[in-house]
Amino acid sequence: MNYLKLKALLSVPGSLYRLLNRGQKISFCILITLTIGFSIIETVGISAIMPFITLASDPELINSGWYKKAFDFSGFDGFEPFITAFGIVLIFFYFFRAVYSSLLTYFINRFSFGVYRYLSKNVFKTILSISYKVFVQKNSAEQIRTITEETNDVGKIMLSVMKLFSELFPIIFIYIVIVIINWKMTLVITFVLSCIVFILLSLVTKKNKKLGAKRLESGKTIYRSLKESLGNIKFIKLKGNEENVLQTYDTAAEIKARTEVLSNVFGNLPKGILESIGFSLLIAAVMFFILIYHDASGAIPVITMYALALYRILPSIHRMLQNIGDIAYLQKTLESVNENLHQQTENEESAPLGFEHSIRLENVNFKYVAGNEIINEVSFSIKKGEKIAITGESGGGKSTLIDIITGIHKPVSGKIFIDDMVLTSKNIRSWRKKIGYIPQSIYLFDGTVAENVSFGSVFDKEKIIKALQKANIWDFLAQKEGIHTHVGDGGIQLSGGQQQRIGIARALYDDPEVLVLDEATSALDGETEKKIMDEIYSVSENKTLIVIAHRLSTVERCDRRIRIENGRIAIE
């Protein structure tokens, strides 16, 4: 195996351990201790079989060695009560081992899937905490996959690591026992099996790592294909290219299915090889005794012990190779989760921030991670209660300017003042709570009107109805199921104007001091737009209103217009 690949594989437990919190690290150590305890139980279970069979086949042994000491200590009258008690103890012991094994399996699985839940939540939290200008450069379908599937895969890696330990310790203890019994024969078997294991390990890990990389990429393609296709279903139907879309999905699904099949095949490959070689060695040993000594009866107890040991060790080695293969297969996923979990986030707080007089921008500049400046040396102020229109050509920087005012984007340079206080990461959450935002495209998820209006806030039935009344859609909903009316995925069960009114209700739900419309009525016909704008001007009578619009009729009732051209103020 390549040294760098082996080093990367050996780094997995350390990478996993760094992802855990303090409580999980303690649980991990406790589980390892319990695993070692189970290994001792397994070793005793295997080791106790040989003396039981040996004594049962030759009762005279009860008068010598350890058998005599155990017999004298037990206080039994004869051989039969002693061997019966010995057997009963072993039976109870094996039942105890079964219960212990089941409980250990339960705790290991609960821990591993608890890790999935913990990582899933924290990756989601991290993605929610990255800056918006970094977020918009990422593919949302891939992020959803990382939160749901990839963190689950890391839980599977943790499960594989725990299983690896649970198989390793019994092998070590049982190996010590068979070395004590016959070290020469043990070394021969060890040498042969080690060579085979090394070859199989190199083959399985190398192949599974390549398959894992293909699986990760195909999984991302599947999520992207589904999101893009289901989000553009009307366009697809109009073009009639369902087959082309389906082919893109099916190609990625085929690659993923093939990687899963091949991974399972390579995972099971070592089993037959190891068992064939291991038990062939035992058969060869019996044949050796018969050919050399013409009698194998004296070696039967030893051969029996080796048979039991190999019967326990070989499946464990196979499962260890499977676990190592699974870890290699999912290693790219671990790297992806690590990358998403440790990306740079913004620490934002809710320090008190009043808004009594004005919003003021001073020499504000902004650009995305890559590219030229979108906003360049912009300075202006908005009085509280003022109705402001921001106009300009598409791509001139209007929406970006709005995102800066609302605190979604942070200026590269320059300052934003709320009254006389600079807007910073310390108080930005307080500022955002004062803002109601109505975008051009209202995203309504497949739920009730109430769920969509109160989204992200505490549910309050009276506040929901009040917001819907202000948005002039309550009378329509009252004829249906009220706040429990289902809107359908993307609001498909509502008209464009109704969707926009739900968006207005959502913006008004927390009674904001500032209302922002980012081309919120541009997709509506003139009559519907006029009605909605009348409603917006009505509900914003005592609020600060900032409107982005192309049509002059939309902003004709504003107190002032600010025109943005190429990121600069052209007319104020």
C-alpha positions as CSV (number, residue, x, y, z in Angstrom):
1,M,0.0,0.0,0.0
2,N,1.3,3.5,-0.8
3,Y,2.7,5.2,2.3
4,L,0.8,8.4,1.7
5,K,-2.5,6.5,1.3
6,L,-1.8,4.5,4.5
7,K,-1.0,7.7,6.3
8,A,-4.2,9.3,5.1
9,L,-6.2,6.3,6.2
10,L,-4.5,6.2,9.7
11,S,-5.4,9.9,10.1
12,V,-9.1,9.2,10.0
13,P,-9.6,8.3,13.7
14,G,-7.8,11.5,14.7
15,S,-9.9,13.6,12.3
16,L,-13.0,12.0,13.7
17,Y,-11.9,12.6,17.3
18,R,-11.3,16.3,16.6
19,L,-14.9,16.6,15.4
20,L,-16.4,15.4,18.7
21,N,-17.3,17.5,21.6
22,R,-16.1,16.8,25.1
23,G,-19.0,14.6,26.1
24,Q,-18.7,12.5,23.0
25,K,-15.0,12.0,23.5
26,I,-15.7,10.7,27.0
27,S,-18.4,8.4,25.6
28,F,-16.0,7.2,22.9
29,C,-13.4,6.3,25.6
30,I,-16.1,4.5,27.7
31,L,-17.2,2.5,24.6
32,I,-13.6,1.5,23.9
33,T,-13.2,0.3,27.5
34,L,-16.4,-1.7,27.1
35,T,-15.1,-3.1,23.9
36,I,-11.9,-4.3,25.6
37,G,-14.1,-5.9,28.3
38,F,-16.1,-7.7,25.6
39,S,-12.8,-8.8,24.0
40,I,-11.8,-10.4,27.3
41,I,-15.2,-12.2,27.5
42,E,-14.8,-13.4,23.9
43,T,-11.3,-14.7,24.7
44,V,-12.5,-16.6,27.8
45,G,-15.4,-18.0,25.8
46,I,-13.1,-19.4,23.2
47,S,-10.4,-20.6,25.6
48,A,-12.9,-22.4,27.9
49,I,-14.1,-24.7,25.2
50,M,-10.8,-26.6,24.8
51,P,-10.5,-27.7,28.5
52,F,-14.2,-28.6,28.6
53,I,-13.9,-30.8,25.5
54,T,-10.5,-32.2,26.7
55,L,-11.8,-33.2,30.1
56,A,-15.1,-34.6,28.7
57,S,-13.1,-36.8,26.3
58,D,-10.6,-37.9,29.0
59,P,-12.1,-38.0,32.6
60,E,-8.8,-39.2,34.1
61,L,-7.4,-35.7,33.6
62,I,-9.5,-34.6,36.6
63,N,-6.8,-36.2,38.8
64,S,-3.9,-34.0,37.5
65,G,-2.8,-30.4,36.9
66,W,-5.3,-27.5,36.9
67,Y,-8.2,-29.8,36.5
68,K,-7.5,-31.4,39.9
69,K,-7.1,-28.0,41.6
70,A,-10.4,-26.8,40.1
71,F,-12.1,-30.1,41.1
72,D,-10.8,-29.9,44.7
73,F,-11.8,-26.2,45.0
74,S,-15.3,-26.9,43.8
75,G,-16.1,-29.6,46.4
76,F,-18.0,-31.9,44.1
77,D,-18.2,-35.7,44.9
78,G,-17.3,-37.0,41.4
79,F,-16.5,-36.3,37.8
80,E,-20.1,-36.1,36.4
81,P,-21.4,-33.4,38.8
82,F,-18.2,-31.4,38.2
83,I,-18.4,-31.6,34.4
84,T,-22.1,-30.8,34.5
85,A,-21.5,-27.7,36.6
86,F,-18.7,-26.8,34.3
87,G,-21.1,-27.0,31.3
88,I,-23.8,-25.1,33.0
89,V,-21.4,-22.3,33.9
90,L,-20.3,-22.1,30.3
91,I,-23.9,-22.0,29.1
92,F,-24.7,-19.1,31.4
93,F,-21.5,-17.4,30.4
94,Y,-22.4,-17.6,26.7
95,F,-25.9,-16.2,27.4
96,F,-24.2,-13.3,29.3
97,R,-21.8,-12.8,26.4
98,A,-24.8,-12.5,24.0
99,V,-26.6,-9.9,26.2
100,Y,-23.3,-8.0,26.6
101,S,-22.7,-8.1,22.9
102,S,-26.3,-6.8,22.1
103,L,-26.0,-3.9,24.6
104,L,-22.6,-3.0,23.3
105,T,-23.9,-3.0,19.7
106,Y,-26.8,-0.8,20.8
107,F,-24.6,1.8,22.6
108,I,-22.1,1.8,19.7
109,N,-24.9,2.5,17.2
110,R,-26.6,5.1,19.4
111,F,-23.2,6.9,19.7
112,S,-22.5,6.8,16.0
113,F,-25.8,8.1,14.9
114,G,-25.7,10.6,17.7
115,V,-22.5,11.9,16.1
116,Y,-24.5,12.2,12.8
117,R,-27.1,14.3,14.5
118,Y,-24.5,16.5,16.2
119,L,-22.5,17.0,13.0
120,S,-25.6,17.6,10.8
121,K,-26.8,20.3,13.2
122,N,-23.4,22.0,13.4
123,V,-22.7,21.9,9.7
124,F,-26.1,23.5,9.2
125,K,-25.3,26.0,11.9
126,T,-22.0,26.8,10.2
127,I,-23.6,27.3,6.7
128,L,-26.2,29.6,8.3
129,S,-23.3,31.6,9.9
130,I,-21.1,32.1,6.8
131,S,-21.3,35.5,5.1
132,Y,-24.0,36.0,2.5
133,K,-21.5,36.9,-0.2
134,V,-19.7,33.5,0.4
135,F,-23.0,31.7,0.6
136,V,-24.3,32.8,-2.8
137,Q,-21.2,31.3,-4.4
138,K,-22.1,27.9,-3.2
139,N,-24.5,25.3,-4.7
140,S,-27.4,24.9,-2.3
141,A,-28.1,21.4,-3.5
142,E,-24.6,20.3,-2.5
143,Q,-25.0,22.1,0.8
144,I,-28.2,20.2,1.5
145,R,-26.5,16.9,0.6
146,T,-23.6,17.8,3.0
147,I,-26.0,18.5,5.9
148,T,-28.2,15.4,5.3
149,E,-26.2,12.6,3.6
150,E,-22.5,13.4,4.2
151,T,-22.8,13.9,7.9
152,N,-24.7,10.6,8.0
153,D,-21.8,9.0,6.2
154,V,-19.4,10.4,8.8
155,G,-21.6,8.7,11.4
156,K,-21.1,5.5,9.4
157,I,-17.3,6.1,9.5
158,M,-17.5,6.4,13.3
159,L,-19.5,3.2,13.4
160,S,-16.9,1.5,11.2
161,V,-14.1,2.7,13.5
162,M,-15.9,1.5,16.6
163,K,-16.5,-1.9,14.9
164,L,-12.9,-2.0,14.0
165,F,-11.9,-1.7,17.6
166,S,-14.5,-4.2,18.7
167,E,-13.0,-6.8,16.3
168,L,-9.4,-5.9,17.0
169,F,-9.1,-6.6,20.7
170,P,-10.7,-10.1,20.6
171,I,-8.2,-11.0,17.9
172,I,-5.3,-9.8,20.0
173,F,-6.4,-11.7,23.1
174,I,-7.3,-14.9,21.3
175,Y,-4.0,-14.7,19.4
176,I,-2.1,-14.5,22.7
177,V,-3.9,-17.7,23.8
178,I,-3.0,-19.7,20.7
179,V,0.6,-18.4,20.8
180,I,0.8,-19.9,24.3
181,I,-0.7,-23.2,23.1
182,N,1.7,-23.6,20.1
183,W,3.8,-20.7,19.1
184,K,5.5,-22.4,16.1
185,M,2.2,-23.4,14.4
186,T,0.7,-19.9,15.2
187,L,3.7,-18.1,13.6
188,V,3.3,-20.2,10.4
189,I,-0.4,-19.4,10.2
190,T,0.3,-15.7,11.1
191,F,2.8,-15.4,8.3
192,V,0.6,-16.9,5.6
193,L,-2.5,-14.9,6.7
194,S,-0.6,-11.7,7.1
195,C,0.7,-11.8,3.5
196,I,-2.9,-12.4,2.3
197,V,-4.4,-9.7,4.5
198,F,-1.8,-7.2,3.3
199,I,-2.5,-7.9,-0.3
200,L,-6.3,-7.8,0.2
201,L,-6.0,-4.6,2.3
202,S,-4.0,-2.8,-0.4
203,L,-6.5,-3.9,-3.1
204,V,-9.7,-3.1,-1.1
205,T,-8.6,0.3,0.3
206,K,-7.2,1.6,-3.0
207,K,-10.3,0.6,-5.0
208,N,-12.7,1.8,-2.4
209,K,-11.1,5.2,-2.1
210,K,-11.5,5.7,-5.9
211,L,-15.1,4.4,-5.7
212,G,-15.8,6.8,-2.8
213,A,-14.6,9.8,-4.7
214,K,-16.9,8.8,-7.7
215,R,-19.8,8.3,-5.3
216,L,-19.4,11.7,-3.7
217,E,-19.4,13.5,-7.1
218,S,-22.3,11.4,-8.5
219,G,-24.3,12.2,-5.3
220,K,-23.7,15.9,-5.7
221,T,-24.8,15.6,-9.4
222,I,-28.0,13.8,-8.3
223,Y,-28.9,16.5,-5.8
224,R,-28.2,19.3,-8.3
225,S,-30.2,17.5,-11.0
226,L,-33.2,17.1,-8.8
227,K,-33.2,20.6,-7.4
228,E,-32.7,22.2,-10.9
229,S,-35.3,20.0,-12.5
230,L,-38.0,20.2,-9.9
231,G,-37.5,24.0,-9.6
232,N,-38.0,24.4,-13.4
233,I,-40.7,21.8,-14.0
234,K,-42.9,24.1,-15.9
235,F,-40.1,25.1,-18.3
236,I,-39.2,21.4,-18.8
237,K,-42.7,20.5,-19.7
238,L,-43.0,23.4,-22.1
239,K,-39.8,22.3,-23.9
240,G,-40.8,18.7,-23.7
241,N,-37.2,17.6,-22.8
242,E,-38.1,15.3,-19.9
243,E,-36.0,12.6,-21.4
244,N,-32.9,14.7,-21.5
245,V,-33.3,15.8,-17.9
246,L,-34.0,12.2,-16.9
247,Q,-30.9,11.0,-18.7
248,T,-28.7,13.4,-16.8
249,Y,-30.1,12.1,-13.5
250,D,-30.0,8.5,-14.6
251,T,-26.3,8.7,-15.6
252,A,-25.3,10.0,-12.1
253,A,-27.6,7.5,-10.4
254,E,-26.0,4.7,-12.5
255,I,-22.5,5.8,-11.4
256,K,-23.5,5.9,-7.7
257,A,-25.3,2.5,-8.0
258,R,-22.2,0.9,-9.7
259,T,-19.9,2.3,-7.0
260,E,-22.1,0.9,-4.2
261,V,-22.2,-2.5,-5.9
262,L,-18.4,-2.7,-6.5
263,S,-17.8,-1.5,-2.9
264,N,-19.9,-4.3,-1.5
265,V,-18.2,-6.8,-3.8
266,F,-14.8,-5.8,-2.7
267,G,-15.9,-5.7,0.9
268,N,-17.0,-9.4,0.7
269,L,-14.1,-10.6,-1.4
270,P,-11.7,-11.3,1.5
271,K,-14.1,-13.5,3.4
272,G,-13.9,-16.5,1.1
273,I,-10.2,-16.2,0.5
274,L,-9.3,-15.9,4.3
275,E,-11.6,-18.8,5.3
276,S,-10.3,-21.0,2.5
277,I,-6.7,-20.4,3.4
278,G,-7.2,-20.6,7.2
279,F,-9.0,-23.8,7.3
280,S,-6.8,-25.3,4.6
281,L,-3.9,-24.8,7.0
282,L,-5.8,-26.7,9.7
283,I,-6.6,-29.6,7.4
284,A,-2.9,-29.6,6.3
285,A,-1.9,-29.8,10.0
286,V,-4.1,-32.8,10.6
287,M,-2.7,-34.5,7.4
288,F,0.8,-33.7,8.7
289,F,0.2,-35.5,12.0
290,I,-1.3,-38.5,10.2
291,L,1.5,-38.8,7.7
292,I,4.3,-38.3,10.2
293,Y,3.0,-39.8,13.4
294,H,0.2,-42.0,11.9
295,D,-2.1,-40.8,14.6
296,A,-3.8,-37.4,15.0
297,S,-5.7,-38.1,18.2
298,G,-3.1,-36.4,20.4
299,A,-3.4,-33.2,18.3
300,I,-7.2,-33.1,18.2
301,P,-7.6,-30.8,21.3
302,V,-5.0,-28.4,19.9
303,I,-6.5,-28.6,16.4
304,T,-10.0,-28.0,17.9
305,M,-8.7,-25.0,19.7
306,Y,-7.2,-23.6,16.5
307,A,-10.4,-24.3,14.6
308,L,-12.4,-22.4,17.2
309,A,-9.9,-19.6,17.2
310,L,-9.8,-19.3,13.4
311,Y,-13.6,-19.6,13.4
312,R,-13.7,-16.5,15.5
313,I,-10.6,-14.7,14.2
314,L,-11.1,-15.1,10.4
315,P,-14.6,-13.5,10.3
316,S,-13.2,-10.7,12.5
317,I,-10.4,-10.1,10.1
318,H,-12.9,-10.1,7.3
319,R,-15.1,-7.5,9.1
320,M,-12.0,-5.4,9.9
321,L,-11.1,-5.3,6.2
322,Q,-14.7,-4.4,5.4
323,N,-14.6,-1.6,8.0
324,I,-11.3,-0.3,6.6
325,G,-12.8,-0.5,3.1
326,D,-15.8,1.4,4.3
327,I,-13.6,4.1,5.9
328,A,-11.6,4.4,2.7
329,Y,-14.8,4.6,0.7
330,L,-16.2,7.4,2.8
331,Q,-12.9,9.2,3.5
332,K,-13.7,11.9,0.8
333,T,-17.0,12.5,2.6
334,L,-15.2,13.1,5.9
335,E,-12.9,15.7,4.2
336,S,-16.0,17.4,2.7
337,V,-17.7,17.6,6.1
338,N,-14.6,18.9,7.8
339,E,-14.2,21.5,5.1
340,N,-17.9,22.7,5.5
341,L,-17.7,22.5,9.3
342,H,-14.6,24.6,9.6
343,Q,-15.2,27.3,7.0
344,Q,-15.0,30.9,8.2
345,T,-18.2,32.1,9.8
346,E,-19.4,35.5,11.0
347,N,-19.9,36.1,14.7
348,E,-23.0,38.3,14.9
349,E,-24.7,39.6,18.1
350,S,-27.8,41.4,19.2
351,A,-26.4,44.5,21.1
352,P,-29.1,47.1,21.6
353,L,-29.6,49.5,18.7
354,G,-32.1,52.2,18.5
355,F,-33.6,53.8,15.4
356,E,-35.1,57.2,16.0
357,H,-33.7,59.5,13.4
358,S,-31.9,58.2,10.3
359,I,-29.9,55.6,8.3
360,R,-26.7,57.0,7.0
361,L,-24.1,55.5,4.6
362,E,-20.6,57.1,4.4
363,N,-18.2,56.2,1.6
364,V,-19.5,52.6,1.4
365,N,-17.7,50.2,-1.0
366,F,-18.5,46.6,-1.7
367,K,-17.4,43.8,-3.9
368,Y,-17.9,40.0,-4.0
369,V,-15.1,37.5,-3.2
370,A,-14.0,37.6,-6.8
371,G,-14.7,40.6,-9.1
372,N,-14.8,44.3,-9.3
373,E,-16.5,46.7,-6.9
374,I,-20.3,46.6,-7.1
375,I,-20.8,49.6,-4.8
376,N,-18.3,52.5,-5.1
377,E,-18.0,55.4,-2.6
378,V,-21.8,55.6,-1.9
379,S,-22.9,58.2,0.6
380,F,-26.5,59.2,1.4
381,S,-29.0,59.2,4.3
382,I,-32.6,58.2,4.8
383,K,-34.7,59.8,7.5
384,K,-37.0,57.7,9.7
385,G,-40.4,57.5,8.2
386,E,-39.2,58.6,4.8
387,K,-40.3,56.8,1.6
388,I,-37.3,56.3,-0.7
389,A,-37.1,54.9,-4.2
390,I,-33.9,53.4,-5.5
391,T,-33.8,53.2,-9.3
392,G,-31.4,52.3,-12.1
393,E,-30.6,49.9,-14.8
394,S,-30.4,46.1,-14.2
395,G,-26.9,45.2,-12.8
396,G,-26.3,48.7,-11.6
397,G,-26.1,47.6,-7.9
398,K,-29.6,48.4,-6.6
399,S,-30.2,45.1,-4.9
400,T,-26.7,44.9,-3.5
401,L,-27.1,48.4,-2.0
402,I,-30.3,47.2,-0.4
403,D,-28.5,44.1,1.0
404,I,-25.9,46.5,2.5
405,I,-28.5,48.7,4.1
406,T,-30.3,45.7,5.6
407,G,-27.1,44.2,6.9
408,I,-27.1,41.1,4.7
409,H,-23.8,42.3,3.1
410,K,-21.1,44.1,5.0
411,P,-19.2,46.9,3.3
412,V,-15.6,46.3,2.3
413,S,-14.9,49.8,3.5
414,G,-17.0,52.7,4.6
415,K,-19.6,52.8,7.4
416,I,-23.3,52.6,8.0
417,F,-24.8,54.6,10.8
418,I,-28.1,54.0,12.5
419,D,-28.8,57.3,14.1
420,D,-25.3,58.0,15.5
421,M,-24.3,54.4,16.1
422,V,-22.1,52.5,13.6
423,L,-23.6,49.2,12.4
424,T,-21.3,46.4,13.4
425,S,-21.3,42.6,14.0
426,K,-22.1,43.4,17.6
427,N,-25.5,45.0,16.9
428,I,-26.4,43.8,13.4
429,R,-29.0,41.2,14.6
430,S,-30.9,43.9,16.4
431,W,-30.9,46.0,13.2
432,R,-32.2,43.1,11.0
433,K,-35.1,42.5,13.4
434,K,-36.3,46.0,12.6
435,I,-36.5,45.2,8.9
436,G,-39.3,43.6,6.9
437,Y,-38.1,42.4,3.5
438,I,-40.3,41.6,0.4
439,P,-38.2,40.2,-2.5
440,Q,-39.0,40.0,-6.1
441,S,-39.6,36.2,-5.9
442,I,-41.5,35.1,-2.9
443,Y,-40.4,31.6,-1.8
444,L,-43.3,29.7,-0.3
445,F,-42.7,26.2,0.9
446,D,-45.2,23.4,0.9
447,G,-47.1,24.2,4.1
448,T,-49.9,26.3,5.4
449,V,-50.3,30.0,5.1
450,A,-49.6,30.3,8.9
451,E,-46.3,28.3,8.6
452,N,-45.2,30.5,5.7
453,V,-46.1,33.8,7.4
454,S,-44.5,33.0,10.8
455,F,-41.5,31.3,9.2
456,G,-38.4,31.8,11.4
457,S,-40.5,33.5,14.2
458,V,-42.6,32.4,17.2
459,F,-46.0,31.2,16.0
460,D,-48.8,33.6,17.1
461,K,-52.3,33.1,15.6
462,E,-53.5,36.6,16.2
463,K,-50.4,38.2,14.8
464,I,-50.7,36.0,11.7
465,I,-54.3,37.1,11.0
466,K,-53.4,40.7,11.7
467,A,-50.5,40.6,9.2
468,L,-52.8,38.9,6.6
469,Q,-55.4,41.6,7.1
470,K,-52.8,44.3,6.5
471,A,-51.7,42.5,3.3
472,N,-55.3,42.4,2.2
473,I,-55.6,38.7,1.7
474,W,-57.4,37.6,4.8
475,D,-60.9,37.8,3.2
476,F,-59.8,35.5,0.4
477,L,-58.3,33.0,2.9
478,A,-61.3,33.1,5.2
479,Q,-63.4,31.6,2.4
480,K,-61.0,28.6,2.3
481,E,-59.3,27.2,5.4
482,G,-58.1,30.4,6.9
483,I,-54.5,30.4,8.2
484,H,-54.5,26.6,7.6
485,T,-54.9,27.0,3.8
486,H,-52.2,25.0,2.0
487,V,-50.1,27.0,-0.5
488,G,-48.4,24.1,-2.3
489,D,-44.7,23.8,-3.1
490,G,-43.5,27.2,-4.3
491,G,-47.0,28.7,-3.7
492,I,-48.3,26.9,-6.8
493,Q,-51.9,26.9,-5.4
494,L,-52.0,30.7,-5.3
495,S,-51.9,33.3,-8.0
496,G,-48.8,35.6,-8.3
497,G,-50.6,38.5,-6.6
498,Q,-51.7,36.2,-3.7
499,Q,-48.2,34.9,-3.3
500,Q,-46.9,38.5,-3.1
501,R,-49.5,39.3,-0.5
502,I,-48.4,36.3,1.6
503,G,-44.8,37.7,1.2
504,I,-46.0,41.1,2.5
505,A,-47.7,39.4,5.5
506,R,-44.5,37.6,6.3
507,A,-42.6,40.9,6.2
508,L,-45.2,42.6,8.4
509,Y,-45.5,39.7,10.9
510,D,-43.0,41.0,13.4
511,D,-44.1,44.7,12.9
512,P,-40.8,46.0,11.4
513,E,-39.8,49.7,11.5
514,V,-38.3,49.5,8.0
515,L,-40.0,47.9,5.0
516,V,-37.9,47.0,2.0
517,L,-39.3,46.1,-1.4
518,D,-36.7,44.6,-3.8
519,E,-38.6,44.8,-7.2
520,A,-41.4,43.0,-5.3
521,T,-44.1,43.8,-7.9
522,S,-42.1,43.6,-11.1
523,A,-43.6,40.2,-12.2
524,L,-47.2,41.4,-11.7
525,D,-49.5,43.0,-14.2
526,G,-50.1,46.7,-13.9
527,E,-53.5,46.6,-12.2
528,T,-52.4,44.0,-9.6
529,E,-49.2,45.9,-9.0
530,K,-51.1,49.2,-8.4
531,K,-53.4,47.4,-5.8
532,I,-50.5,45.9,-4.0
533,M,-48.5,49.1,-3.9
534,D,-51.5,50.9,-2.6
535,E,-51.7,48.3,0.2
536,I,-47.9,48.7,0.9
537,Y,-48.1,52.5,1.1
538,S,-51.0,52.1,3.4
539,V,-49.4,49.7,5.9
540,S,-46.1,51.6,5.8
541,E,-47.6,54.9,6.7
542,N,-45.7,55.1,9.9
543,K,-42.7,53.1,8.7
544,T,-39.6,53.8,6.7
545,L,-40.1,52.5,3.2
546,I,-37.3,51.6,0.7
547,V,-38.4,50.6,-2.7
548,I,-36.5,49.2,-5.7
549,A,-38.5,49.3,-8.9
550,H,-38.1,49.8,-12.7
551,R,-41.5,51.3,-13.3
552,L,-41.9,55.0,-12.4
553,S,-45.5,54.4,-11.5
554,T,-44.4,52.1,-8.7
555,V,-42.4,54.8,-7.0
556,E,-44.2,57.9,-7.9
557,R,-45.6,58.3,-4.3
558,C,-42.1,58.1,-2.8
559,D,-40.6,61.2,-1.1
560,R,-37.3,60.9,-2.9
561,R,-35.5,58.9,-5.6
562,I,-31.9,57.7,-5.6
563,R,-30.5,56.5,-8.9
564,I,-27.7,54.0,-9.0
565,E,-25.5,53.6,-12.1
566,N,-22.4,51.3,-12.1
567,G,-22.4,51.3,-8.3
568,R,-22.4,55.0,-7.9
569,I,-25.2,57.6,-7.0
570,A,-26.1,59.3,-10.3
571,I,-29.0,61.4,-9.1
572,E,-30.4,62.1,-5.7
